Amino acid sequence: MTVKTKGWPLALLSILLLAACQGDRSNEPLEPAEEWKVQTGADPHSFSEYEKVRVGHLRLDLDADMDAHVLSGHVTLDLERVDPDHPRLVLDTRGLDIRDVTAPESDGNHRPLSWRLGEQEGSLGQPLVILLPDGIDEVRIDYSSSPEAFGLQWLDGEQTSSGKPFMFSQSQPHYARTWVPLQDTPAVRYTFDVTVRVPEDLMAVMGAGGNPVERNASGEYNFHMPQPVPSYLMAIAVGDLRFAEIGERSGVYAEPEWIEAAAEEFDVLEEMIDIGVDLYGEYRWGRYDLLVLPPSFPFGGMENPRLSFVTPTIIAGDGSLLALVAHELAHSWSGNLVTNAAWRDLWLNEGFTVYFESRIMEALYGEEVARQLAVLEWEDLVEELEGTEDGMASLVMDVDERDPEQAFSSVPYSKGRFFLDWIEHRVGRETIDEFLRAYFDHFAFQSISTETFRGYLETNLVSKHDALTMEAVDQWLYEPGLPEFAVAPESDAFERVDDWRKRWLAGDAETGELPADEWSVYQWLHFLIGLEDKLDAERMAELDAAFALTESGNYEILFQWLMRSIETRYEPGIERLEAFLLEVGRNKFTRPLYAALADTDWGREWAIDVYERARPGYHPLTRQAAERALDIDQE
């Protein structure tokens, strides 16, 4: 996730007076104005006062209207009154139609409660303030989502391969509030039960227990999540789905067109789970299934517990892009099990996961493949850091006064991974593995800060090994860029590719001499990336004739080829680019392609025309990023 949106000054949020009463349903006199004042708290991206009143369990009952693009029903929240004297519950909402707020009573009736919605505050949405009389520890909210809910994408039948409508959620980092009123912060974890009713010809699935293996006749589906999770991992999808079993605890869901290819592509899923368990301990979520979403899904994957969402652009036919699946699986330990408590500490989720991913890939495909991946990640990170301001170039990111979406760059992912690589280099693999297993056990099902991790690291590793110092650790955590003592990965395989590229560009090697059949996908990527601004249309045509790159079914290779096509205005590549942008909504690809087109003296208007045709099938995040890349005015 690399889409960025404008931040907001926290000074404007320090104290905001709520709008006129949206629902004073009680017979009690209106409370003093002080009762309705709200400010952000320990998590600057949430209005919820979770240190005072905390949601412990959530019960959802929803109807999915696939025509109106609305989820409607009610949610019941079980509360822990941490401070028994605190007079209210504050929830995060964004664009929700709140219809009523009540307290369920033992006789089946519902006691009306006083409530108000605050002013809209950018991506934070609106605080929902509910006054809590003594003895109230359960609240029911009747509501519906907006058709424009940022955390839901609705696709009509003509936008799917099955010809039937599809809906899926994307709650990270703070979009769960667009389809459920809750405490939308990673600091709060809760269990949940959900009932969802959908059209009878569709199936509902969730990141939870109880996912069906076939469609039922009633259209009603029930789910249960016994492990506490943060709100950004709340996930739902509805569509014409099929299920294919991969192993005893794993399988894949997809639309009919994709299910056979997906099952074949992900046939190593059980082996991946075994590797994860061998490395870092028990898999604590029961099942691990995948859901292949339509190509408009804005990300490569999303680590929803028990049911990771993935893009079909990783289905290459040869398993060459399964690093993404390894990444989402690794989140079952790093991120889902032990979670960053605020988005400034995103590296606790993503840096650990990229490191874990690399270990899974090494176990599956060997050390050389893992090294190639590491080199590509290092090169991407170094390039990105060149244009990154200091506050966003340290592992602890200066994101408190920004939209948390801006935290999702290479820094928490790759710099976090290379921090752990550095620790491994200093203390050895056996020692870091022992440390990480203990770390995951110690903080299981908790949300923590960098400072909490720092204290645990100092006590359990640094104090026991002279090769580590807290001064060096703090340089990684709090200073911008890469420390001078960081360990850069190396790969002889890339050196050989560099030599062939140099000879080919100089005319000392013919196109047919390139040993491309021997190259891994990562060597191909390294070759194509190194051709940036070094080709013309004639040399592009030579490569295309030899290797059919315009027709490549590997989306990572195709993306790099399309970038070179823009640079050279290579006509066959531009034709393929148009079809690609109309089909694929993955931000990793669409944003840089639109940005590259906008930087040419010929491509911006053409790109805007393509974007306007593609826009209805794009997720709101993809639209937002594309419009920024094309410098299109946004509200």
N, C-alpha and C positions, 0 to 999 in steps of 0.2 A: 504494500500500500504506500504509494508515493504521492498521492494527490494532496495538494496544499490549498488551504482556504484562508481568507483573511482572518486575523485575530480581532480581539476587542480589548479596549482598555478596562482593566479590572476596576478602576476608579468608578466607572459607570455602574459597576455591579455591587459596589461595597454595601450600599443600602438602597433597595428600590421599593417604592410603595406599590402595592398591588392594585390592579385595575378594579373597577366597580365590581361589586359582588356578583360572581357568576352562579352562585348557588347557595344561598343561606336557607337551608332546609329545616333548621331546628326552630323550635318555639322559644328558644332562649334569646335574650337581648343580644345585639351585636357586641362583640368583644371590643375592647379599646383598640385603636389603630396599631398600637405596638405589637399586638398579637399577629398582625398580618405583614410585618416587615420581614424581608428575606435577604440573605446574602450567601454567596458561596462560602464553603468551609474548608475543611482539611484537604479535600479534593477540589481544586479551583474550577473543575469542569462539571461540578454537580452542586445543585442547591440542597441536596438531602442532608439533613442533620443526623447522620447515622450514628454519631457518638451519643446521641440522646435517645433516639428511637430507631430501631433497626428491624428491617424485614428479615424474617427467618425462613418462611415458607410462602410459596405463591401458588394459587389455584386459578387457572385460566379456563374460561368457557367461551369459545369463539365460533362464529360462523364466518366462512370465507366466501364473499360474494365476488366471483371471478369476473362478472360483467361490470359491476360498479367499482371494482378495485378497492374493496374495503374489508377490513376485519372488524367485526362488531360483537359485543357481548359484555362480559364482566370479568374482573379479576378480584379475587379475595386475598388479602395480605394478612398473614399471621405476624404479629408484632412482638418484639422484645422491648419492653419499656426500660431501657438501660438507666435512664433517669426517670424514676416514677413520677416526679413532679413536673416533668416537661409537658407543656400543655398542647403540643401539636405534632403532627406528622407532616413532613415536607417531602414531596416526590418530584421527580423530573418528568416533564412531558414536553412534547414538541408536535404541534399540529393536531392534537387529539381533541375530539368532541366529547367532553366530559358531560354526562347526562345526569348522574346522581351519585351521591356518596352516602353510604349508610353503614351501620354497625349491625351485623347479624346477631340475632338473639336466640336463646335456647328454644323458644316456642315457635321458631320459624319466621317470626316477624323481623323487620329491619328498622332499626332506630335511625332516624334522620340525623345527619351530622352537618355542622356548618363548614363550608369550604369556599375557597376562592382560587382563581387562576391569576397569576401575575402577568406582567407585560412580557411580550416576546423579546428575548435577548439573544439575537443571532442564532448561532448553532446550539447554544445552550437551551433554547426553547423557553418554556414557561414553567415556573414553579407552581405546583399544586399544593396549597396549604390546607390541611384538614385539622380542625380543632378536636382534641381528644379529651372527652370527659373522663373522670376517674373510672377505672375498671374496664375501659375499652382496650382490648388487645387484638381486635380483629376488625378489618375495614374492607368493605366491598365498594368497588368503583364500577359503575356502568358507563361504557364509553364505546366509541368507534374510532378507527384510524381514518386518516385523510387519504384520498386517492393519490395524493402527491407525497405520501410518507417517504422520507428519505431512506429509511431502513428497509423498505420493501420494493421489490421490482415486480411489476405485473406485465406479463407478455400475453398478447392475444394469439389466437390459433395460427395466424399467418406468420407469426414471429418465432414459431417453434417447429422442430422437425416432425413432431407427431401430429401437427395440425390442431392441437388442443391447447387451451390456455395453461399458463404456468405462472407460479408465484414463488419467490424465494426471498429470504431475509438476509440482510447484512448488518449486524448490530454493532460491530466494532468500528470505531472506538466508543462512540456515544450516541448510537442511533437506535438502541432498544427503546428509548423514550419516545420514538416516533410510532411505535405500535403497541407499547404497554406502558402504563403509568407505574413507575417503580423508582427505586434508588439506583440511578444509572451511573454507578461508579465501580471500578474494579476492587475497591476496598471492601465492598459488601458481597458476601456469598450467600446463596440461598438454595434450598431444594424446591422442587415444583412438581405439580400435577397439572395436566392439560387435557381438555376435551376439545376437539376441533371437528366441525361438520363442513364437508366439502361436497361438490357435485358427485353423483354416484359413479360417473365415468372417470373420476380422478382419484388419486391417492395422496394422503398427507403423511409426511415424515417429519421428525424433529431430532435435534441433538439431545436425545433422551433415550430411556428404555421404552420398549413397547412398540418399536417400529414394525409395521406389518411386512410380510413377504409377498402378499398379493392384495389386490383391491377387494374390499368387502361390499356387500349389497346395500348397506345402510348409508354409507358415506360418512359415518362417525368413527373417529379414531381417538384412542386414549393413550396418554404417555405419562411416564413417571421418571423423575430424575432424583435418585436417592442421595447422590453426592452433591454437596453444595458447590455452586458455580457462580461466578460474577455475571452481571447482566449482559456484557458484551458477547458472551457465549450462548445467549438465548437464540435459538435458530429454528426456523420452520420453512418447509417447502411444500408446495401442492402442484401436482402435475400428472400427466399420463406416464406413470413410472412402472418399470419392471425391476425385478430383483434377481441377481445371480449370486449363488453362494461361492465363496472362494475357499474358505476353511471353516473349522468348527466355530470360530468366533469372529469371522470376517466375511464380508460380501460387498457387493456394489449395486447401487440403484442408478438407473438412467432411463431416458426415453427409449422407446423400442429401437430406434435407428442406431443408438450408441451402445446398447447393452452387451452385445456379443464382443465387440472390439474392446470395450472397457474391461470385461471379465478376463480377456486374454492378456491385455496390457498389465493388469494389476495382479497377475497370478502369483507374484512373490510377496503378497501382502502378509500372509501368515509368517513367512520367514522373517520379514521386517519386524513384526511384533516380537518374535523370539529373540532377535538381536537386541531390541530395545530392553527386553526383560533381562537378558544376560548382562547387559552393560550397567543398567541403573535401577534394577529392581522391579518389583511387582507391577503389572499392568492393572490398575485399580478401577477400570471403567466398564468391565464386563465385555461388551462387544466393541469392535472397531470396524465400522462400515464406511464406505465412500458414497457420495452422491455426485454424479456427473451432471453439472448444470448446463443450461444452454450456453452457447458461445458468448452471450452478452454479459455473463458474470464478470464483474470488473477486476477480479483478482485471480491469481493462480490458484489459491486455495484458502480456505478458512477452517480453522482447527476446532470446530464445534465438537464437544465431547461426544463420543460414541458414533458420530456421523460427520466426518469432515466433508465440506463442500469442495469440489475441485472443478477446474475448467477442462473442457474437452480438448483444449489446445496442447495438453500434455500427452494425448494419445497419438504417439508417433508410429506405432506398429512394431516397434523393436525394444520397448522399455527404456529407451535412451534418456527420457526426461523424468524419470521416477524420483529424482532428487526432491522434487516438490512433494511427493507423497511421503518420502522419508521425513521431510520437514514437518508436515502436518501431523504425522504420527508422533514425532519427537515432542510436539507440544503436549501430548498426553502426560508428560512429566514436567517439562519446562514451559510454564504458562498456564496450562489448565490445572495442574496439581499445585504448583507453586507460582503465584501470580504477582505481577507488579501491582502495588496498591494505588499508584497514580501514574499518569502517562509520561511524566518526566523520567520515570524509571523503566521505560519500555524495554530497554536492553536486557532486563532480568527475564523477560519473556523471550525475546527474539535472539539475543546473542547466545544464550544457552542453547536455544533450539538449533541455530545454524551449526554450532559446534557438535551437537548431538547428531544432527542430520549427516554431517561429514563422517562421523564414526559409523553410522549405519551404511552409508554408501561405500566406505572402505571395506566393511565386512562383506558386503554383497559383491562388489565389483573390483576390489583390489586397491592397493595403495596408490598406484599410478593415476587411476581415475580420480581418486580423492584429491590428489595433488593438483590435477588439472582444474578441478572445480575451485580449489582454494586460490590458485593463481588468478582465475577469472574474477573471483570475488575481490581479491586484493586490488587488482587493476581498476575495477569499478569503484571501489572505495576511495582509492587515491585520487581518481578523477573527480569524484563528487566532492571530496574534501576541499579541493582547490577553489570551489565556488560556494563553500558553506561558511556562514558567519560563525564566529567563535562560540557563541552561546548554544548553537545547534550542532557543534562538532565535538562535544564531550559526551561521554556515555550518559551522564546525568544532564538532561537537556533542558534548556531554558524555554519550556513550552507552556508554563503556567498561565501566561497572558495571551496565548495563541490558541487557535483551534487545535485540538489534540491530533487531528489528522496530519498536521505538519510534523509530528514526531516520527512518521513512518518513512524514513529514509534509509540509506545504507549504513548510517552511523550505528544505530542500536543493533542492527542485524550483523553486519560484517565486522565493525570495530569490536562489538561485544564478543564475537566469535574469536577474533585474533587476540583479544585479552585472555581468553581461556587457553588458546593455543600457546600463548606466552607462558602462562602458568604451567602447562604441561611440559613445555621445553625446559623450564627451570627445575621442576620437581619430579618429572617422569610421569609416564602414562598410568602406571599402577597406582601411584599416589593420588593423582587427580581423580581417577575413577572411584577410588575409595572415598574421597572427599565428596564427590557429587552424589554418590549413592546415599551417604549419610545426610547430605543437605536436603535431598528430595524427601527422605523419610522424616527429617526433623520438622520441615515446614509444610508437610503434606496438607492440602486443602486450606492453606492460609494465603493471605495477600500481604506482601512485605514491601519494604522500601529498600533503596540502595544502602542506607545507613544500617539497616538490620542485617543485610547480607555482609556488609563491610565488617561489622562486629563479629559475625559468625566466622568469616574468613580469617580474621586476625587471630581469633581464639583457637580455631581448629586446623589451621594450615600455616599461616605466616609465622606464628610463634614457635612452630616446630621445625621450620626449615630456614636455614641461613640464606638460601638462594632467593628468598622473597623478602621484600621490605614494604612497609605500609606507605612509605614515600613513593615508591614505584607504583604501587596499587593506586594511590590517589592521583597519580599523573594520568593513568588510564581513565579513572572515573570522572575527574573534574577538570582536566585540561583539554583544550581543543587539539584536534589532529591526532596523529600517531606518534607515540614516544619514539625517540631515536633508537631505543633498545628493542623495539618491536621486531619480531622475527618474520621476515617476508618469506612466503612459500616459493618453492622453485619446482620446475618441471622440465626435464630433458626433452620430453615429448614436444613441448612448445618451442624449444630451441631449434629442433629439427624442422618444425613448421616455419619458423622465422627464416631459416636458411632457404627453404624451398620458395617462400614468398619473395625474398630478396632476389633470388636467381630468376624467377619468373618475371618479375617486374623489370629486371634489367635485360630481358631477352635472352638469358643464358640457359633457360629451360623452356621447352614447349609445354603448352597446356596439357597435352596428353601424357606428359612425363610426370605430372604431379601425382604422388602416390596416395590419392584421395581415398581409395578403397581401404587403405590401412588406417585411416584417420578415425578417431572417435568423434562424436558429435562436438565435444569440447575443443578438439583440435580444429575442426571445421570452423567453429565460432571464432577461435583465436585467429585463424587465417583471414576470415572475412572482416573482423574488426580491424585488423592491421592494414586492410586495404582502404580505409577511410581516406577520401580525398586523393586517391592515387590512381583512379581509373578513368577511362572515358567509355563511351557507349560501345566502341569497337571491342575493347578488352572485355567488357561485360558480356557481349555477345559470344566471345570465345569461350568464356567460362560456362555460359548457359548452354551452349551447344554440346560441351563436353559432359556437364554434370546435371543438366535439367534443373537448375536451381529455382527458376521461376515457378516450377511445378512441385517444389519440395513439399512433402507432407509433414516435415518436421518444422513446427511453427517457430522455434528459436532460430534455426538456420534461415527460414524464410524471412523472418523479421530483419535480420542483418542484411539479407539480400535486398529487401525492399528499401532499407536505408541507403544502400549503395545505388539503388535504382533512382532514388530521388536526387542524389548528388550528381549523377550522370545524365539524368533525364532519359533513362533507358526505357524505351516505349513498352516492350513486353512486360517489364517489371511494373511500370505505372498502371498498365491495364490490370495486372494481378493485384496491385495495391488498392485499386478502387473496390474490387470484389472483397478483398480482405477487410477493409474498413467498414463495408456494409454488413459484414458477417460477424466480425470479432469485436467484442467490447472490453477486452482485457486491457486495463490501464497501462500495464508494463509495455504494451505494444502501441496502443493508439496514441497516447500522449506524445511520445517522442516522434512518431511518424507525422502527426499534425504539426508539431513544433518544427520539424525539419522542412516540411512543405512551406510553412509560414516564413521561413528564413530564405527561401529562394525568391528570385525575381519573377517567377512564373506560377508558383504553386498555391499561393494563399487563396485566391478566389476559387480555383478549382477545388481546393480542400474544403472550403466553406460550403460549396455546392454538395460535395459528397457528404459532409457532416450533416447538413440539413436533411438529407435523405436517410442517413443512418440514425439520426438522433432518436426517433421513436423507439428503437430497439436497444438503446443504450441505458445503462444504469445511471441514476443521478450523479454518482461520483465520476463516471466516465464523461458525462456531459460537462460537468464542472471543469474537469481537467482539460478537455478538448477545447472548450471555449476560452480558457486562459491561454492555452498554447496558440490559438488562432487570433487572440486579442479581440474576441467578440464581446460586446458589452453584456455584463451580467447584472441582474438585479441584486 
